[in-house]
Structures are given as structure tokens and as C-alpha cells.
Amino acid sequence: MSQKDEQASEKHVYEILTLTSSSRSYVHVCVLAVSKRLVHHLLNDGNLVFGNEISYATSRSPEPIGFSIPSPYQNSSS
């Protein structure tokens, strides 16, 4: 990572810290966004076991982690 990229990352971290310290709704939105990105990344690039556990959890409860996750086994046209 270049120094310019590190500076941009620090700028984003500072902005997130500032926003989340000023409003509870910003905290909620930030947690939701980070959670979605993390789960998406783990489903795409993580261990297959993680995807299987998410599928199992969503079959028991539609939103076990606070937001819906499309099943990787469902056809999007159904």
C-alpha cells in the first residue's frame, strides 16, 4: 500500500470515528455497512464452512445477523 493510500485510509477512519461519535443512527448505519461487507467478503473469499453455516442459520431464521443474506443455493429467478 502506498503512502497516499495509507493517508486516504486514515482519512476514512477519522471520518467514520467522527460520524459515529456524533450520532447513534450513524453508528447503526456504519455497523450494518461493515457487517454486510464483511459477510459478503467471507462468502466470496472465505472458507466454504462459513457459507454453509450462514445458509444453515438463514434457513432457521431469515435474518440471524440483522440483515437478509440471499442463499447461494437459491436461483434468483424463483
PyMOL commands that set and color helices and strands:
alter all, ss='L'
color gray80, all
select helices_A, chain A and resi 3-22+24-45+48-60
alter helices_A, ss='H'
color red, helices_A
deselect
rebuild
show_as cartoon
